[in-house]
Amino acid sequence: MDSSASTEFPGTGRQNATRFSIGSKAYVGLGNGDGNIIYTDLWEFNPANKTWTKKADFPGTPRAASGSFVIGNKVYVATGLCNCKDVWEYDPTTDT
């Protein structure tokens, strides 16, 4: 892809998204839109070729303002504005 390629986020704009990076790639997902719209999608940004890739949807209770942290090559998404007390593990190598 050439250097003039667009890096515009292809997903729906949102607030209270979770975001993290693993290696050289960045991820953004979940969060909420206007009103009571809660998103479960996850997107990966690869700066090497300036592309966004849709990843597997979050399988848990939809949530906004969740916490996330990375250990090794996996991310953990916890709680959020969902009346949940759970933690989910995401592995980008298997997209699960």
JOKAMO-V771308 format. One record per backbone hydrogen bond with DSSP energy under -0.5 kcal/mol. NH is the residue of the N-H (numbers start at 1). CO is the residue of the C=O. If there is no record, write none. Layout:
# JOKAMO-V771308
NH&CO, NH&CO
This chain:
# JOKAMO-V771308
5&2, 15&32, 18&29, 20&27, 22&25, 25&22, 26&45, 27&20, 28&43, 29&18, 30&41, 31&63, 32&15, 33&37, 37&34, 38&36, 39&31, 42&55, 43&28, 44&53, 45&26, 46&44, 46&51, 47&24, 47&45, 49&46, 50&46, 51&46, 53&44, 55&42, 58&40, 63&39, 65&16, 67&78, 69&76, 71&74, 74&71, 75&90, 76&69, 77&88, 78&67, 79&86, 81&64, 82&80, 83&80, 88&77, 90&75, 92&73, 92&90, 94&91, 95&91, 96&91
